[in-house]
Amino acid sequence: MTQISQGVEFNRLMMQMRAMQMEATGKPQAPAPVEQGPKGAEFANVMRGALDRVSELQQTTSNLQTSYEMGVAGVDLTDVMIASQKSSVAMQATVQVRNRMVSAYEEIMRMQI
C-alpha cells in the first residue's frame, strides 16, 4: 500500500474510534457512512505495513550510525541525524496509535450491553 492509502485507512480508523467514543459517552454524533466488506484484513495489513516501515527506518538508522562510526566515506553526520529523527518520529507515532487503540478497546470493554 502507498503512504496515501495508509493515511486514508488510519483516518478512517480514527473516525470510527471517535464515533465509538461519542456513542459510549452518550454525546450526539453525525451518522457514520456504512461500509461493506471485510475491513479487518485490510486494517491488519495496514498496521503490519506501518510496523514494517518503522522497523525499516530503525534498521536504516542503525546501519548509518555504524557506518559513520567506522568512518565509511560518503556517510555524513547530517544523514545520520535525519535518519535518527525520522525513526524517532515514526516510533512515537506508532506508540500513539497503540495507545489510542488500547484506549478504544478499554472503552468498548466498559460498555454495558
Beta strands, then each sheet from edge to edge (+ up, - down):
end
